[in-house]
């Protein structure tokens, strides 16, 4: 079993849709990520989450594809070990 790590996923593009944060949280929960927060920032949408590294990577990939209401141009993920 993987250790949990924290990650920040930064999404740019047309990501201002009101349903996108709820979509991300719903998909994070399906991946077993229970700690997930979203915040609109001037450059796009920032997602902070804690979970297994492979599930966080899966969330980043899923978010980059997004629902039809958004057009993600870039998705970058940075991770840190939880202490």
C-alpha positions in Angstrom: 0.0 0.0 0.0 1.3 3.5 -0.9 2.0 6.2 1.6 -0.1 9.3 1.3 1.5 12.4 -0.1 0.2 15.9 -0.7 -0.1 17.3 -4.2 -1.0 20.6 -5.9 -2.5 20.3 -9.3 -2.6 23.5 -11.3 -5.0 23.6 -14.3 -5.0 26.4 -16.9 -7.3 27.1 -19.8 -11.0 27.6 -19.8 -11.5 26.1 -16.4 -13.8 28.6 -14.8 -17.0 26.5 -15.2 -18.9 26.4 -11.9 -19.3 22.6 -12.1 -15.6 21.8 -12.6 -14.6 21.9 -8.9 -17.5 19.6 -8.0 -16.5 17.3 -10.8 -12.9 17.1 -9.6 -14.0 16.4 -6.0 -16.4 13.7 -7.1 -13.7 12.0 -9.2 -11.1 12.3 -6.3 -13.5 10.5 -4.0 -14.0 7.8 -6.6 -10.2 7.4 -6.6 -10.1 7.1 -2.8 -8.8 10.6 -2.2 -10.8 12.0 0.7 -8.8 15.2 1.3 -9.3 17.5 -1.7 -9.8 21.2 -2.1 -10.2 23.4 -5.1 -9.6 27.2 -5.5 -9.9 29.5 -8.5 -6.8 31.5 -9.0 -6.0 34.2 -11.6 -4.1 31.7 -13.8 -6.7 28.9 -13.6 -7.8 26.3 -11.0 -5.7 25.0 -8.2 -6.5 21.6 -6.7 -4.9 20.5 -3.4 -5.2 16.9 -2.4 -3.8 14.2 -0.2 -3.6 10.5 -1.2 -1.6 7.7 -2.8 0.8 9.0 -5.4 -0.7 6.9 -8.2 -4.2 8.1 -7.4 -3.1 11.7 -7.4 -1.5 11.2 -10.8 -4.8 9.6 -12.0 -6.7 12.6 -10.7 -4.3 15.0 -12.6 -4.8 13.0 -15.8 -8.6 12.9 -15.3 -8.7 16.6 -14.5 -6.7 17.4 -17.7 -9.4 15.7 -19.7 -12.2 17.3 -17.6 -15.9 17.5 -18.3 -17.2 18.9 -21.6 -17.8 22.3 -19.9 -14.1 23.0 -19.7 -11.0 23.1 -21.9 -7.9 22.4 -20.0 -4.7 23.6 -21.7 -2.2 22.5 -19.1 -2.2 20.4 -16.0 0.9 20.4 -13.7 1.3 18.5 -10.5 3.8 19.0 -7.7 4.0 16.7 -4.7 5.4 16.6 -1.2 5.6 13.8 1.3 3.2 14.1 4.1 4.8 14.4 7.6 
